[in-house]
Amino acid sequence: MKIAILGAGAMGSAIGALLAKAGDDVTLIDVWKEAVEAINRDGLKIQNKAGEIATYRVRAVASPTQVPGPVDLLLVFVKCYHTVDAVKSAVPILRPDSTVLSLQNGWGNGPRIAEVAGKERVVLGVCYHSATVLAPGRVLHAGQGKTFIGEMDGAVTRECRRLQKCSRRRASTSKPARRC
């Protein structure tokens, strides 16, 4: 799956690394120049609680205009006060059937994203992971938990089922599930 992540901070990087490990084509988008440079130069460094560091080769860019081609999934991890502008900047990389998934903290992000990208594209979620930025391009991923997603109106749609199936396939196999 081709995935772009708005926000290469703690959570965007931690989840981006997991998706890259599963075989997805991940691009991190962030305005933090030092992080973008560090990730492209040295790889994305994810440290676990035991202090072990894994390096992931993902693309990092400063703008959605630098993402090669349209994406299947746009994950939103920016701070809530940057949501509208960040999603507006990413609309050109969305196809009509692209999904926009927000796993952000805070209330009200879903309706804001829906106003920009269209309600039919938006899926919301809660992610029980814990991560902290240690340095540009380096994150402590201290806790892993479940992620719950759903449509804004509570419906269980084909897209939610597809994302759920994709997630389960990745969790149950050592081989990457590229076509979810």
N, C-alpha and C positions, 0 to 999 in steps of 0.2 A: 504494500500500500504506500502511496506517496503522501507524506505527511509534512505539513509545515506547522511549526509551533511559534506562536507569538509570545515572546518572553523567554529568554535563556537564563532566567534566574534559577533559584533553587529547585522549585517544582518542575518548571519547564525542562530544565536540564536533566533532572532525575528521571522523569517520565520519558523524555526524548532518548535517553541512554537505553532504557528498557525496550523501547520500540525499535531502536537500531539493533540491539542485541537479538531481537526476534526476527530481524531481516527486513524491516521496513526501510524505505528511503526517506530519511528524516532531514529536514532543514530547520535549524533554529534561527529565529529572527529576533534581533535585539538592537536597540540603539546604543547599548553600552559598548563602545568601540574596543576597549581593552579585552572584554570577554570574547567578542567576535574574533579578534586577532589571535587570542590565546587558543581558542578552540580550533581555528583553522591551522595554526602553527603546530600545536602540541597535542591536539585531540582533546576531547571532553573527558576530564578526569573526575571519576565518581569514587568517593571513599566510603567504605562501610563502617559500622560501629567498631569493628576490630582494627581499623586503621588500614585495611587492605585497599589498594587503589587499582581500579580498572580504567583503561583508556578506551574510548569509543571514537571512531572516525565518523563524525557527522559534519555536514556542511553548516556553516554559520554565516549569516548575512545581516547587513544593517537595515535592509528594506525589503518588503515583499516583492518589489520590482526585480530583485536579484535572484528570486526563486526560479529555477528552470521549469517553465511550463506550469499548467494547472495542477492542483492537488486534489486528492480524494478526501482528505480530512484536514481541517484547520483546527488546531487545538489552541485555546485562548488561556494564557497564564499571566497576562500583564496585570498590573495593579488596576483596581476597579476604575480609578479616575482616568486611566488611559484607554479604557476599553473601546469607546466609540471611535476615537481617532485611529487606534490600532486596527480595528476590524475594517473601517473604511479604507485604510491603506491596503488591506489584503483582498478586498473584493475582486480586483483584476485577476487573481490567481485561482479563483473559484470557478468551477464548472457548474452548470445548472443542477447536477446531481451531487455536488460536493456537500459534505456535512461540516458544520461548525460546532465543535464541542467545547463548552466552557466548564472547566474544573476550578474556577476561581473562588477565592474567599469572598464573602460579602453578598448582600442581597441586591437584586435589581439588574444584574448583569444580563440575564436572559432577555428581558424585554428590550434592553438597549441594543443587544446584538441583533435581535429579530428585526428591529427598525432599520438596521443597516443591511443585513444579509438576507432577510426574509425568514419568517417564522418556520416555514417548511424545512429549512436547512438546520435549524438550531436544536441541539441536544444539550441538556444540562446534567451536571454530575457533582458528586462529592467524592473526594479522593482522600483516603486515610493513609497517606504517606507523610513522612516527616523528612524535610531536607533543609539545609542551610548552605548559603554560599560561603566558601572559605577564601576564595581568591578568584580573579577572572578565569573562567573556564574550569574551575574546580569546586565541587560540591560534596558535602557530607550528606549521604542518604542514610539516615539513622533509623528510619522505621518504614516498614512496608506493610500495607494493609489492603483492604478491599476498596474498590471503586464502584460506586453506584451511579448509573446513568438513567435518564428518562426524558421523555418529551415534555415540553412546557405545560401541556394540558393533561399530562398523566397517561396519555394513550401509549400503548405498546405498538410501535410501528415497525415496519420492515427494516428501517435503518437501525433502530435500537436492537432488534434481533440480530442483524448483521454484525454490529459492533460487539454484541455479547458473544456470538458464535466465534468471532475472530479472537476475542480475548481468551475464551476457554480453550481454543485450539492452541494458542501460543502457550498457555499455562500447562497443557497436558502433553506437550511433545518437545523433544529436544531439537527438532528440525523447525526452521522458521516457516511460518504460515504467511506466505507473501500475498495471496489473493483472498483477502477478507472483505 
